[in-house]
Amino acid sequence: MKKSTTRSLLFVLLLAVSISAYTFLNVASYNLGSQSVQQQEQQLHEQEEATLVLPDVRLIKKVVEHGKRLLPAS
């Protein structure tokens, strides 16, 4: 009986370690993948901001330019 109990205990321990290792590696690879996606999204957002022209900002700039022309230089 003792051999069977020891063998079963070792088998259960091995199975638990295997499942734990598989879960850890799966979660670790998911975190790396999501960080990579977040970095790509951030870079894309920064590129869009650089090329993005807001109509209200353009309007304010034009108003300021026309105001500078109308006001006499001091």
PQR file of N, CA, C, O and H, with PARSE charges and radii, in Angstrom:
ATOM      1  N   MET A   1       0.812  -1.189   0.000 -0.4000 1.5000
ATOM      2  CA  MET A   1       0.000   0.000   0.000 -0.0000 2.0000
ATOM      3  C   MET A   1       0.862   1.262   0.000  0.5500 1.7000
ATOM      4  O   MET A   1       0.486   2.267  -0.603 -0.5500 1.4000
ATOM      5  N   LYS A   2       1.995   1.218   0.660 -0.4000 1.5000
ATOM      6  CA  LYS A   2       2.817   2.401   0.787 -0.0000 2.0000
ATOM      7  C   LYS A   2       3.359   2.852  -0.565  0.5500 1.7000
ATOM      8  O   LYS A   2       3.412   4.054  -0.826 -0.5500 1.4000
ATOM      9  H   LYS A   2       2.300   0.401   1.150  0.4000 1.0000
ATOM     10  N   LYS A   3       3.760   1.931  -1.425 -0.4000 1.5000
ATOM     11  CA  LYS A   3       4.270   2.284  -2.742 -0.0000 2.0000
ATOM     12  C   LYS A   3       3.188   2.973  -3.566  0.5500 1.7000
ATOM     13  O   LYS A   3       3.459   3.956  -4.256 -0.5500 1.4000
ATOM     14  H   LYS A   3       3.718   0.955  -1.213  0.4000 1.0000
ATOM     15  N   SER A   4       1.981   2.464  -3.494 -0.4000 1.5000
ATOM     16  CA  SER A   4       0.886   3.024  -4.259 -0.0000 2.0000
ATOM     17  C   SER A   4       0.570   4.454  -3.790  0.5500 1.7000
ATOM     18  O   SER A   4       0.313   5.335  -4.611 -0.5500 1.4000
ATOM     19  H   SER A   4       1.762   1.665  -2.933  0.4000 1.0000
ATOM     20  N   THR A   5       0.589   4.675  -2.498 -0.4000 1.5000
ATOM     21  CA  THR A   5       0.293   6.000  -1.960 -0.0000 2.0000
ATOM     22  C   THR A   5       1.386   6.990  -2.340  0.5500 1.7000
ATOM     23  O   THR A   5       1.092   8.120  -2.729 -0.5500 1.4000
ATOM     24  H   THR A   5       0.798   3.960  -1.831  0.4000 1.0000
ATOM     25  N   THR A   6       2.641   6.576  -2.229 -0.4000 1.5000
ATOM     26  CA  THR A   6       3.755   7.447  -2.578 -0.0000 2.0000
ATOM     27  C   THR A   6       3.728   7.762  -4.072  0.5500 1.7000
ATOM     28  O   THR A   6       3.918   8.907  -4.483 -0.5500 1.4000
ATOM     29  H   THR A   6       2.880   5.659  -1.913  0.4000 1.0000
ATOM     30  N   ARG A   7       3.493   6.741  -4.860 -0.4000 1.5000
ATOM     31  CA  ARG A   7       3.444   6.936  -6.307 -0.0000 2.0000
ATOM     32  C   ARG A   7       2.293   7.883  -6.679  0.5500 1.7000
ATOM     33  O   ARG A   7       2.469   8.774  -7.510 -0.5500 1.4000
ATOM     34  H   ARG A   7       3.339   5.812  -4.526  0.4000 1.0000
ATOM     35  N   SER A   8       1.147   7.699  -6.081 -0.4000 1.5000
ATOM     36  CA  SER A   8       0.000   8.564  -6.358 -0.0000 2.0000
ATOM     37  C   SER A   8       0.279   9.999  -5.924  0.5500 1.7000
ATOM     38  O   SER A   8      -0.067  10.947  -6.628 -0.5500 1.4000
ATOM     39  H   SER A   8       1.004   6.976  -5.405  0.4000 1.0000
ATOM     40  N   LEU A   9       0.903  10.148  -4.763 -0.4000 1.5000
ATOM     41  CA  LEU A   9       1.234  11.478  -4.262 -0.0000 2.0000
ATOM     42  C   LEU A   9       2.215  12.184  -5.197  0.5500 1.7000
ATOM     43  O   LEU A   9       2.041  13.364  -5.499 -0.5500 1.4000
ATOM     44  H   LEU A   9       1.184   9.377  -4.191  0.4000 1.0000
ATOM     45  N   LEU A  10       3.236  11.475  -5.655 -0.4000 1.5000
ATOM     46  CA  LEU A  10       4.196  12.058  -6.587 -0.0000 2.0000
ATOM     47  C   LEU A  10       3.537  12.408  -7.923  0.5500 1.7000
ATOM     48  O   LEU A  10       3.836  13.445  -8.515 -0.5500 1.4000
ATOM     49  H   LEU A  10       3.378  10.516  -5.409  0.4000 1.0000
ATOM     50  N   PHE A  11       2.651  11.549  -8.388 -0.4000 1.5000
ATOM     51  CA  PHE A  11       1.944  11.825  -9.634 -0.0000 2.0000
ATOM     52  C   PHE A  11       1.059  13.068  -9.504  0.5500 1.7000
ATOM     53  O   PHE A  11       1.031  13.900 -10.411 -0.5500 1.4000
ATOM     54  H   PHE A  11       2.408  10.707  -7.908  0.4000 1.0000
ATOM     55  N   VAL A  12       0.348  13.201  -8.404 -0.4000 1.5000
ATOM     56  CA  VAL A  12      -0.501  14.374  -8.180 -0.0000 2.0000
ATOM     57  C   VAL A  12       0.359  15.625  -8.055  0.5500 1.7000
ATOM     58  O   VAL A  12      -0.002  16.678  -8.580 -0.5500 1.4000
ATOM     59  H   VAL A  12       0.371  12.525  -7.667  0.4000 1.0000
ATOM     60  N   LEU A  13       1.479  15.522  -7.374 -0.4000 1.5000
ATOM     61  CA  LEU A  13       2.386  16.655  -7.233 -0.0000 2.0000
ATOM     62  C   LEU A  13       2.940  17.076  -8.597  0.5500 1.7000
ATOM     63  O   LEU A  13       2.991  18.267  -8.903 -0.5500 1.4000
ATOM     64  H   LEU A  13       1.772  14.666  -6.948  0.4000 1.0000
ATOM     65  N   LEU A  14       3.344  16.129  -9.397 -0.4000 1.5000
ATOM     66  CA  LEU A  14       3.842  16.417 -10.734 -0.0000 2.0000
ATOM     67  C   LEU A  14       2.755  17.057 -11.596  0.5500 1.7000
ATOM     68  O   LEU A  14       3.019  18.013 -12.326 -0.5500 1.4000
ATOM     69  H   LEU A  14       3.303  15.161  -9.148  0.4000 1.0000
ATOM     70  N   LEU A  15       1.559  16.541 -11.513 -0.4000 1.5000
ATOM     71  CA  LEU A  15       0.447  17.102 -12.263 -0.0000 2.0000
ATOM     72  C   LEU A  15       0.150  18.538 -11.825  0.5500 1.7000
ATOM     73  O   LEU A  15      -0.107  19.396 -12.670 -0.5500 1.4000
ATOM     74  H   LEU A  15       1.344  15.764 -10.920  0.4000 1.0000
ATOM     75  N   ALA A  16       0.182  18.812 -10.525 -0.4000 1.5000
ATOM     76  CA  ALA A  16      -0.069  20.158 -10.013 -0.0000 2.0000
ATOM     77  C   ALA A  16       1.011  21.135 -10.466  0.5500 1.7000
ATOM     78  O   ALA A  16       0.709  22.269 -10.838 -0.5500 1.4000
ATOM     79  H   ALA A  16       0.390  18.115  -9.839  0.4000 1.0000
ATOM     80  N   VAL A  17       2.268  20.700 -10.436 -0.4000 1.5000
ATOM     81  CA  VAL A  17       3.365  21.558 -10.882 -0.0000 2.0000
ATOM     82  C   VAL A  17       3.243  21.829 -12.380  0.5500 1.7000
ATOM     83  O   VAL A  17       3.474  22.953 -12.825 -0.5500 1.4000
ATOM     84  H   VAL A  17       2.513  19.779 -10.134  0.4000 1.0000
ATOM     85  N   SER A  18       2.888  20.824 -13.149 -0.4000 1.5000
ATOM     86  CA  SER A  18       2.738  20.995 -14.597 -0.0000 2.0000
ATOM     87  C   SER A  18       1.620  21.993 -14.922  0.5500 1.7000
ATOM     88  O   SER A  18       1.794  22.875 -15.762 -0.5500 1.4000
ATOM     89  H   SER A  18       2.700  19.911 -12.788  0.4000 1.0000
ATOM     90  N   ILE A  19       0.487  21.848 -14.258 -0.4000 1.5000
ATOM     91  CA  ILE A  19      -0.630  22.773 -14.493 -0.0000 2.0000
ATOM     92  C   ILE A  19      -0.262  24.188 -14.057  0.5500 1.7000
ATOM     93  O   ILE A  19      -0.610  25.158 -14.730 -0.5500 1.4000
ATOM     94  H   ILE A  19       0.345  21.131 -13.575  0.4000 1.0000
ATOM     95  N   SER A  20       0.437  24.305 -12.936 -0.4000 1.5000
ATOM     96  CA  SER A  20       0.868  25.627 -12.466 -0.0000 2.0000
ATOM     97  C   SER A  20       1.832  26.277 -13.456  0.5500 1.7000
ATOM     98  O   SER A  20       1.701  27.463 -13.759 -0.5500 1.4000
ATOM     99  H   SER A  20       0.719  23.516 -12.390  0.4000 1.0000
ATOM    100  N   ALA A  21       2.785  25.520 -13.955 -0.4000 1.5000
ATOM    101  CA  ALA A  21       3.752  26.057 -14.915 -0.0000 2.0000
ATOM    102  C   ALA A  21       3.047  26.466 -16.209  0.5500 1.7000
ATOM    103  O   ALA A  21       3.340  27.526 -16.763 -0.5500 1.4000
ATOM    104  H   ALA A  21       2.891  24.557 -13.709  0.4000 1.0000
ATOM    105  N   TYR A  22       2.136  25.647 -16.687 -0.4000 1.5000
ATOM    106  CA  TYR A  22       1.401  25.972 -17.912 -0.0000 2.0000
ATOM    107  C   TYR A  22       0.589  27.260 -17.717  0.5500 1.7000
ATOM    108  O   TYR A  22       0.580  28.124 -18.593 -0.5500 1.4000
ATOM    109  H   TYR A  22       1.899  24.786 -16.237  0.4000 1.0000
ATOM    110  N   THR A  23      -0.085  27.388 -16.582 -0.4000 1.5000
ATOM    111  CA  THR A  23      -0.881  28.583 -16.304 -0.0000 2.0000
ATOM    112  C   THR A  23       0.008  29.811 -16.215  0.5500 1.7000
ATOM    113  O   THR A  23      -0.322  30.852 -16.785 -0.5500 1.4000
ATOM    114  H   THR A  23      -0.078  26.686 -15.870  0.4000 1.0000
ATOM    115  N   PHE A  24       1.128  29.712 -15.514 -0.4000 1.5000
ATOM    116  CA  PHE A  24       2.038  30.851 -15.384 -0.0000 2.0000
ATOM    117  C   PHE A  24       2.561  31.303 -16.734  0.5500 1.7000
ATOM    118  O   PHE A  24       2.563  32.498 -17.030 -0.5500 1.4000
ATOM    119  H   PHE A  24       1.397  28.867 -15.052  0.4000 1.0000
ATOM    120  N   LEU A  25       3.004  30.362 -17.555 -0.4000 1.5000
ATOM    121  CA  LEU A  25       3.543  30.720 -18.864 -0.0000 2.0000
ATOM    122  C   LEU A  25       2.471  31.302 -19.776  0.5500 1.7000
ATOM    123  O   LEU A  25       2.749  32.210 -20.558 -0.5500 1.4000
ATOM    124  H   LEU A  25       3.002  29.391 -17.315  0.4000 1.0000
ATOM    125  N   ASN A  26       1.263  30.793 -19.682 -0.4000 1.5000
ATOM    126  CA  ASN A  26       0.176  31.311 -20.500 -0.0000 2.0000
ATOM    127  C   ASN A  26      -0.157  32.747 -20.098  0.5500 1.7000
ATOM    128  O   ASN A  26      -0.365  33.594 -20.967 -0.5500 1.4000
ATOM    129  H   ASN A  26       1.037  30.055 -19.047  0.4000 1.0000
ATOM    130  N   VAL A  27      -0.211  33.031 -18.809 -0.4000 1.5000
ATOM    131  CA  VAL A  27      -0.501  34.384 -18.322 -0.0000 2.0000
ATOM    132  C   VAL A  27       0.648  35.328 -18.658  0.5500 1.7000
ATOM    133  O   VAL A  27       0.412  36.473 -19.044 -0.5500 1.4000
ATOM    134  H   VAL A  27      -0.042  32.344 -18.103  0.4000 1.0000
ATOM    135  N   ALA A  28       1.879  34.868 -18.519 -0.4000 1.5000
ATOM    136  CA  ALA A  28       3.038  35.711 -18.812 -0.0000 2.0000
ATOM    137  C   ALA A  28       3.073  36.079 -20.295  0.5500 1.7000
ATOM    138  O   ALA A  28       3.372  37.225 -20.632 -0.5500 1.4000
ATOM    139  H   ALA A  28       2.071  33.938 -18.206  0.4000 1.0000
ATOM    140  N   SER A  29       2.778  35.148 -21.172 -0.4000 1.5000
ATOM    141  CA  SER A  29       2.784  35.455 -22.601 -0.0000 2.0000
ATOM    142  C   SER A  29       1.633  36.389 -22.948  0.5500 1.7000
ATOM    143  O   SER A  29       1.781  37.225 -23.839 -0.5500 1.4000
ATOM    144  H   SER A  29       2.535  34.217 -20.899  0.4000 1.0000
ATOM    145  N   TYR A  30       0.494  36.275 -22.274 -0.4000 1.5000
ATOM    146  CA  TYR A  30      -0.629  37.176 -22.516 -0.0000 2.0000
ATOM    147  C   TYR A  30      -0.256  38.594 -22.095  0.5500 1.7000
ATOM    148  O   TYR A  30      -0.588  39.545 -22.803 -0.5500 1.4000
ATOM    149  H   TYR A  30       0.374  35.596 -21.550  0.4000 1.0000
ATOM    150  N   ASN A  31       0.422  38.762 -20.966 -0.4000 1.5000
ATOM    151  CA  ASN A  31       0.830  40.086 -20.505 -0.0000 2.0000
ATOM    152  C   ASN A  31       1.823  40.716 -21.473  0.5500 1.7000
ATOM    153  O   ASN A  31       1.732  41.911 -21.754 -0.5500 1.4000
ATOM    154  H   ASN A  31       0.692  37.990 -20.391  0.4000 1.0000
ATOM    155  N   LEU A  32       2.757  39.948 -21.982 -0.4000 1.5000
ATOM    156  CA  LEU A  32       3.716  40.477 -22.950 -0.0000 2.0000
ATOM    157  C   LEU A  32       3.019  40.903 -24.226  0.5500 1.7000
ATOM    158  O   LEU A  32       3.349  41.937 -24.806 -0.5500 1.4000
ATOM    159  H   LEU A  32       2.832  38.977 -21.754  0.4000 1.0000
ATOM    160  N   GLY A  33       2.061  40.112 -24.661 -0.4000 1.5000
ATOM    161  CA  GLY A  33       1.319  40.441 -25.874 -0.0000 2.0000
ATOM    162  C   GLY A  33       0.486  41.692 -25.697  0.5500 1.7000
ATOM    163  O   GLY A  33       0.425  42.517 -26.608 -0.5500 1.4000
ATOM    164  H   GLY A  33       1.793  39.271 -24.190  0.4000 1.0000
ATOM    165  N   SER A  34      -0.158  41.857 -24.553 -0.4000 1.5000
ATOM    166  CA  SER A  34      -0.993  43.037 -24.340 -0.0000 2.0000
ATOM    167  C   SER A  34      -0.136  44.282 -24.196  0.5500 1.7000
ATOM    168  O   SER A  34      -0.554  45.359 -24.621 -0.5500 1.4000
ATOM    169  H   SER A  34      -0.109  41.187 -23.813  0.4000 1.0000
ATOM    170  N   GLN A  35       1.058  44.169 -23.607 -0.4000 1.5000
ATOM    171  CA  GLN A  35       1.945  45.322 -23.505 -0.0000 2.0000
ATOM    172  C   GLN A  35       2.405  45.744 -24.896  0.5500 1.7000
ATOM    173  O   GLN A  35       2.502  46.936 -25.187 -0.5500 1.4000
ATOM    174  H   GLN A  35       1.398  43.294 -23.262  0.4000 1.0000
ATOM    175  N   SER A  36       2.682  44.780 -25.740 -0.4000 1.5000
ATOM    176  CA  SER A  36       3.108  45.086 -27.099 -0.0000 2.0000
ATOM    177  C   SER A  36       1.984  45.790 -27.850  0.5500 1.7000
ATOM    178  O   SER A  36       2.233  46.755 -28.573 -0.5500 1.4000
ATOM    179  H   SER A  36       2.604  43.811 -25.503  0.4000 1.0000
ATOM    180  N   VAL A  37       0.776  45.329 -27.690 -0.4000 1.5000
ATOM    181  CA  VAL A  37      -0.367  45.951 -28.349 -0.0000 2.0000
ATOM    182  C   VAL A  37      -0.566  47.363 -27.817  0.5500 1.7000
ATOM    183  O   VAL A  37      -0.855  48.279 -28.587 -0.5500 1.4000
ATOM    184  H   VAL A  37       0.573  44.546 -27.102  0.4000 1.0000
ATOM    185  N   GLN A  38      -0.414  47.549 -26.510 -0.4000 1.5000
ATOM    186  CA  GLN A  38      -0.575  48.881 -25.925 -0.0000 2.0000
ATOM    187  C   GLN A  38       0.487  49.836 -26.458  0.5500 1.7000
ATOM    188  O   GLN A  38       0.184  50.995 -26.738 -0.5500 1.4000
ATOM    189  H   GLN A  38      -0.179  46.805 -25.885  0.4000 1.0000
ATOM    190  N   GLN A  39       1.701  49.378 -26.600 -0.4000 1.5000
ATOM    191  CA  GLN A  39       2.763  50.226 -27.124 -0.0000 2.0000
ATOM    192  C   GLN A  39       2.490  50.588 -28.580  0.5500 1.7000
ATOM    193  O   GLN A  39       2.722  51.726 -28.988 -0.5500 1.4000
ATOM    194  H   GLN A  39       1.947  48.436 -26.372  0.4000 1.0000
ATOM    195  N   GLN A  40       2.007  49.642 -29.357 -0.4000 1.5000
ATOM    196  CA  GLN A  40       1.691  49.921 -30.755 -0.0000 2.0000
ATOM    197  C   GLN A  40       0.549  50.920 -30.854  0.5500 1.7000
ATOM    198  O   GLN A  40       0.585  51.822 -31.691 -0.5500 1.4000
ATOM    199  H   GLN A  40       1.820  48.717 -29.026  0.4000 1.0000
ATOM    200  N   GLU A  41      -0.471  50.766 -30.001 -0.4000 1.5000
ATOM    201  CA  GLU A  41      -1.587  51.704 -30.011 -0.0000 2.0000
ATOM    202  C   GLU A  41      -1.127  53.100 -29.612  0.5500 1.7000
ATOM    203  O   GLU A  41      -1.577  54.091 -30.186 -0.5500 1.4000
ATOM    204  H   GLU A  41      -0.500  50.033 -29.321  0.4000 1.0000
ATOM    205  N   GLN A  42      -0.237  53.180 -28.637 -0.4000 1.5000
ATOM    206  CA  GLN A  42       0.266  54.474 -28.195 -0.0000 2.0000
ATOM    207  C   GLN A  42       1.068  55.141 -29.313  0.5500 1.7000
ATOM    208  O   GLN A  42       0.924  56.343 -29.536 -0.5500 1.4000
ATOM    209  H   GLN A  42       0.128  52.375 -28.171  0.4000 1.0000
ATOM    210  N   GLN A  43       1.894  54.395 -30.006 -0.4000 1.5000
ATOM    211  CA  GLN A  43       2.667  54.959 -31.109 -0.0000 2.0000
ATOM    212  C   GLN A  43       1.747  55.422 -32.231  0.5500 1.7000
ATOM    213  O   GLN A  43       1.974  56.477 -32.824 -0.5500 1.4000
ATOM    214  H   GLN A  43       2.011  53.418 -29.825  0.4000 1.0000
ATOM    215  N   LEU A  44       0.719  54.649 -32.524 -0.4000 1.5000
ATOM    216  CA  LEU A  44      -0.239  55.029 -33.553 -0.0000 2.0000
ATOM    217  C   LEU A  44      -0.975  56.297 -33.147  0.5500 1.7000
ATOM    218  O   LEU A  44      -1.206  57.179 -33.974 -0.5500 1.4000
ATOM    219  H   LEU A  44       0.534  53.792 -32.043  0.4000 1.0000
ATOM    220  N   HIS A  45      -1.342  56.387 -31.876 -0.4000 1.5000
ATOM    221  CA  HIS A  45      -2.034  57.573 -31.374 -0.0000 2.0000
ATOM    222  C   HIS A  45      -1.137  58.807 -31.475  0.5500 1.7000
ATOM    223  O   HIS A  45      -1.605  59.885 -31.842 -0.5500 1.4000
ATOM    224  H   HIS A  45      -1.154  55.671 -31.204  0.4000 1.0000
ATOM    225  N   GLU A  46       0.140  58.655 -31.155 -0.4000 1.5000
ATOM    226  CA  GLU A  46       1.078  59.773 -31.253 -0.0000 2.0000
ATOM    227  C   GLU A  46       1.239  60.222 -32.705  0.5500 1.7000
ATOM    228  O   GLU A  46       1.329  61.420 -32.973 -0.5500 1.4000
ATOM    229  H   GLU A  46       0.520  57.780 -30.857  0.4000 1.0000
ATOM    230  N   GLN A  47       1.275  59.283 -33.635 -0.4000 1.5000
ATOM    231  CA  GLN A  47       1.390  59.631 -35.050 -0.0000 2.0000
ATOM    232  C   GLN A  47       0.131  60.355 -35.522  0.5500 1.7000
ATOM    233  O   GLN A  47       0.217  61.310 -36.294 -0.5500 1.4000
ATOM    234  H   GLN A  47       1.202  58.310 -33.418  0.4000 1.0000
ATOM    235  N   GLU A  48      -1.029  59.908 -35.064 -0.4000 1.5000
ATOM    236  CA  GLU A  48      -2.276  60.558 -35.444 -0.0000 2.0000
ATOM    237  C   GLU A  48      -2.336  61.977 -34.888  0.5500 1.7000
ATOM    238  O   GLU A  48      -2.820  62.889 -35.559 -0.5500 1.4000
ATOM    239  H   GLU A  48      -1.099  59.133 -34.437  0.4000 1.0000
ATOM    240  N   GLU A  49      -1.845  62.165 -33.658 -0.4000 1.5000
ATOM    241  CA  GLU A  49      -1.844  63.497 -33.060 -0.0000 2.0000
ATOM    242  C   GLU A  49      -0.957  64.442 -33.857  0.5500 1.7000
ATOM    243  O   GLU A  49      -1.280  65.621 -34.004 -0.5500 1.4000
ATOM    244  H   GLU A  49      -1.452  61.424 -33.113  0.4000 1.0000
ATOM    245  N   ALA A  50       0.146  63.940 -34.368 -0.4000 1.5000
ATOM    246  CA  ALA A  50       1.067  64.783 -35.125 -0.0000 2.0000
ATOM    247  C   ALA A  50       0.433  65.244 -36.435  0.5500 1.7000
ATOM    248  O   ALA A  50       0.678  66.370 -36.868 -0.5500 1.4000
ATOM    249  H   ALA A  50       0.408  62.982 -34.249  0.4000 1.0000
ATOM    250  N   THR A  51      -0.363  64.413 -37.064 -0.4000 1.5000
ATOM    251  CA  THR A  51      -0.968  64.765 -38.342 -0.0000 2.0000
ATOM    252  C   THR A  51      -2.394  65.282 -38.200  0.5500 1.7000
ATOM    253  O   THR A  51      -2.981  65.731 -39.185 -0.5500 1.4000
ATOM    254  H   THR A  51      -0.562  63.499 -36.713  0.4000 1.0000
ATOM    255  N   LEU A  52      -2.962  65.232 -37.010 -0.4000 1.5000
ATOM    256  CA  LEU A  52      -4.335  65.632 -36.782 -0.0000 2.0000
ATOM    257  C   LEU A  52      -4.445  67.149 -36.758  0.5500 1.7000
ATOM    258  O   LEU A  52      -3.722  67.815 -36.016 -0.5500 1.4000
ATOM    259  H   LEU A  52      -2.485  64.867 -36.209  0.4000 1.0000
ATOM    260  N   VAL A  53      -5.346  67.699 -37.567 -0.4000 1.5000
ATOM    261  CA  VAL A  53      -5.571  69.133 -37.598 -0.0000 2.0000
ATOM    262  C   VAL A  53      -6.996  69.379 -37.114  0.5500 1.7000
ATOM    263  O   VAL A  53      -7.962  68.926 -37.728 -0.5500 1.4000
ATOM    264  H   VAL A  53      -5.934  67.158 -38.169  0.4000 1.0000
ATOM    265  N   LEU A  54      -7.109  70.102 -36.008 -0.4000 1.5000
ATOM    266  CA  LEU A  54      -8.417  70.370 -35.442 -0.0000 2.0000
ATOM    267  C   LEU A  54      -8.994  71.638 -36.060  0.5500 1.7000
ATOM    268  O   LEU A  54      -8.297  72.650 -36.131 -0.5500 1.4000
ATOM    269  H   LEU A  54      -6.325  70.470 -35.509  0.4000 1.0000
ATOM    270  N   PRO A  55     -10.237  71.611 -36.505 -0.5600 1.5000
ATOM    271  CA  PRO A  55     -10.823  72.779 -37.152  0.2800 2.0000
ATOM    272  C   PRO A  55     -10.947  73.980 -36.213  0.5500 1.7000
ATOM    273  O   PRO A  55     -10.746  75.117 -36.640 -0.5500 1.4000
ATOM    274  N   ASP A  56     -11.271  73.745 -34.955 -0.4000 1.5000
ATOM    275  CA  ASP A  56     -11.409  74.875 -34.035 -0.0000 2.0000
ATOM    276  C   ASP A  56     -10.058  75.541 -33.773  0.5500 1.7000
ATOM    277  O   ASP A  56      -9.993  76.759 -33.608 -0.5500 1.4000
ATOM    278  H   ASP A  56     -11.434  72.821 -34.609  0.4000 1.0000
ATOM    279  N   VAL A  57      -8.989  74.760 -33.733 -0.4000 1.5000
ATOM    280  CA  VAL A  57      -7.657  75.325 -33.522 -0.0000 2.0000
ATOM    281  C   VAL A  57      -7.256  76.150 -34.753  0.5500 1.7000
ATOM    282  O   VAL A  57      -6.687  77.233 -34.616 -0.5500 1.4000
ATOM    283  H   VAL A  57      -9.042  73.770 -33.867  0.4000 1.0000
ATOM    284  N   ARG A  58      -7.549  75.641 -35.943 -0.4000 1.5000
ATOM    285  CA  ARG A  58      -7.249  76.398 -37.166 -0.0000 2.0000
ATOM    286  C   ARG A  58      -8.018  77.712 -37.190  0.5500 1.7000
ATOM    287  O   ARG A  58      -7.470  78.743 -37.581 -0.5500 1.4000
ATOM    288  H   ARG A  58      -8.011  74.761 -36.054  0.4000 1.0000
ATOM    289  N   LEU A  59      -9.281  77.685 -36.776 -0.4000 1.5000
ATOM    290  CA  LEU A  59     -10.100  78.893 -36.739 -0.0000 2.0000
ATOM    291  C   LEU A  59      -9.518  79.920 -35.782  0.5500 1.7000
ATOM    292  O   LEU A  59      -9.432  81.103 -36.112 -0.5500 1.4000
ATOM    293  H   LEU A  59      -9.726  76.848 -36.458  0.4000 1.0000
ATOM    294  N   ILE A  60      -9.115  79.470 -34.591 -0.4000 1.5000
ATOM    295  CA  ILE A  60      -8.531  80.382 -33.605 -0.0000 2.0000
ATOM    296  C   ILE A  60      -7.229  80.972 -34.142  0.5500 1.7000
ATOM    297  O   ILE A  60      -6.972  82.162 -33.959 -0.5500 1.4000
ATOM    298  H   ILE A  60      -9.185  78.509 -34.323  0.4000 1.0000
ATOM    299  N   LYS A  61      -6.412  80.167 -34.796 -0.4000 1.5000
ATOM    300  CA  LYS A  61      -5.157  80.677 -35.361 -0.0000 2.0000
ATOM    301  C   LYS A  61      -5.427  81.732 -36.424  0.5500 1.7000
ATOM    302  O   LYS A  61      -4.742  82.753 -36.474 -0.5500 1.4000
ATOM    303  H   LYS A  61      -6.620  79.200 -34.944  0.4000 1.0000
ATOM    304  N   LYS A  62      -6.427  81.490 -37.278 -0.4000 1.5000
ATOM    305  CA  LYS A  62      -6.756  82.472 -38.308 -0.0000 2.0000
ATOM    306  C   LYS A  62      -7.279  83.759 -37.691  0.5500 1.7000
ATOM    307  O   LYS A  62      -6.943  84.849 -38.154 -0.5500 1.4000
ATOM    308  H   LYS A  62      -6.984  80.660 -37.237  0.4000 1.0000
ATOM    309  N   VAL A  63      -8.100  83.644 -36.647 -0.4000 1.5000
ATOM    310  CA  VAL A  63      -8.620  84.841 -35.972 -0.0000 2.0000
ATOM    311  C   VAL A  63      -7.475  85.636 -35.364  0.5500 1.7000
ATOM    312  O   VAL A  63      -7.465  86.864 -35.450 -0.5500 1.4000
ATOM    313  H   VAL A  63      -8.373  82.759 -36.271  0.4000 1.0000
ATOM    314  N   VAL A  64      -6.521  84.964 -34.759 -0.4000 1.5000
ATOM    315  CA  VAL A  64      -5.369  85.646 -34.159 -0.0000 2.0000
ATOM    316  C   VAL A  64      -4.552  86.337 -35.247  0.5500 1.7000
ATOM    317  O   VAL A  64      -4.117  87.473 -35.061 -0.5500 1.4000
ATOM    318  H   VAL A  64      -6.529  83.966 -34.689  0.4000 1.0000
ATOM    319  N   GLU A  65      -4.339  85.672 -36.374 -0.4000 1.5000
ATOM    320  CA  GLU A  65      -3.583  86.282 -37.480 -0.0000 2.0000
ATOM    321  C   GLU A  65      -4.289  87.527 -38.012  0.5500 1.7000
ATOM    322  O   GLU A  65      -3.654  88.559 -38.227 -0.5500 1.4000
ATOM    323  H   GLU A  65      -4.692  84.749 -36.526  0.4000 1.0000
ATOM    324  N   HIS A  66      -5.591  87.432 -38.224 -0.4000 1.5000
ATOM    325  CA  HIS A  66      -6.341  88.592 -38.711 -0.0000 2.0000
ATOM    326  C   HIS A  66      -6.357  89.703 -37.670  0.5500 1.7000
ATOM    327  O   HIS A  66      -6.304  90.880 -38.027 -0.5500 1.4000
ATOM    328  H   HIS A  66      -6.107  86.593 -38.050  0.4000 1.0000
ATOM    329  N   GLY A  67      -6.427  89.356 -36.406 -0.4000 1.5000
ATOM    330  CA  GLY A  67      -6.388  90.355 -35.344 -0.0000 2.0000
ATOM    331  C   GLY A  67      -5.061  91.082 -35.312  0.5500 1.7000
ATOM    332  O   GLY A  67      -5.014  92.287 -35.066 -0.5500 1.4000
ATOM    333  H   GLY A  67      -6.470  88.400 -36.116  0.4000 1.0000
ATOM    334  N   LYS A  68      -3.982  90.355 -35.558 -0.4000 1.5000
ATOM    335  CA  LYS A  68      -2.651  90.980 -35.586 -0.0000 2.0000
ATOM    336  C   LYS A  68      -2.557  91.960 -36.765  0.5500 1.7000
ATOM    337  O   LYS A  68      -1.928  93.012 -36.651 -0.5500 1.4000
ATOM    338  H   LYS A  68      -4.021  89.376 -35.758  0.4000 1.0000
ATOM    339  N   ARG A  69      -3.175  91.615 -37.879 -0.4000 1.5000
ATOM    340  CA  ARG A  69      -3.145  92.503 -39.051 -0.0000 2.0000
ATOM    341  C   ARG A  69      -3.961  93.774 -38.817  0.5500 1.7000
ATOM    342  O   ARG A  69      -3.568  94.861 -39.240 -0.5500 1.4000
ATOM    343  H   ARG A  69      -3.686  90.761 -37.971  0.4000 1.0000
ATOM    344  N   LEU A  70      -5.091  93.624 -38.146 -0.4000 1.5000
ATOM    345  CA  LEU A  70      -5.973  94.759 -37.929 -0.0000 2.0000
ATOM    346  C   LEU A  70      -5.452  95.723 -36.862  0.5500 1.7000
ATOM    347  O   LEU A  70      -5.627  96.937 -36.965 -0.5500 1.4000
ATOM    348  H   LEU A  70      -5.410  92.741 -37.802  0.4000 1.0000
ATOM    349  N   LEU A  71      -4.811  95.162 -35.840 -0.4000 1.5000
ATOM    350  CA  LEU A  71      -4.293  96.023 -34.766 -0.0000 2.0000
ATOM    351  C   LEU A  71      -3.011  96.708 -35.249  0.5500 1.7000
ATOM    352  O   LEU A  71      -2.159  96.085 -35.883 -0.5500 1.4000
ATOM    353  H   LEU A  71      -4.669  94.176 -35.756  0.4000 1.0000
ATOM    354  N   PRO A  72      -2.895  97.987 -34.939 -0.5600 1.5000
ATOM    355  CA  PRO A  72      -1.670  98.676 -35.355  0.2800 2.0000
ATOM    356  C   PRO A  72      -0.478  98.184 -34.542  0.5500 1.7000
ATOM    357  O   PRO A  72      -0.616  97.844 -33.367 -0.5500 1.4000
ATOM    358  N   ALA A  73       0.663  98.150 -35.160 -0.4000 1.5000
ATOM    359  CA  ALA A  73       1.887  97.729 -34.475 -0.0000 2.0000
ATOM    360  C   ALA A  73       2.322  98.845 -33.545  0.5500 1.7000
ATOM    361  O   ALA A  73       2.317 100.015 -33.926 -0.5500 1.4000
ATOM    362  H   ALA A  73       0.774  98.426 -36.115  0.4000 1.0000
ATOM    363  N   SER A  74       2.697  98.488 -32.331 -0.4000 1.5000
ATOM    364  CA  SER A  74       3.107  99.534 -31.395 -0.0000 2.0000
ATOM    365  C   SER A  74       4.589  99.575 -31.214  0.5500 1.7000
ATOM    366  O   SER A  74       5.095 100.403 -30.456 -0.5500 1.4000
ATOM    367  H   SER A  74       2.701  97.537 -32.021  0.4000 1.0000
TER
END
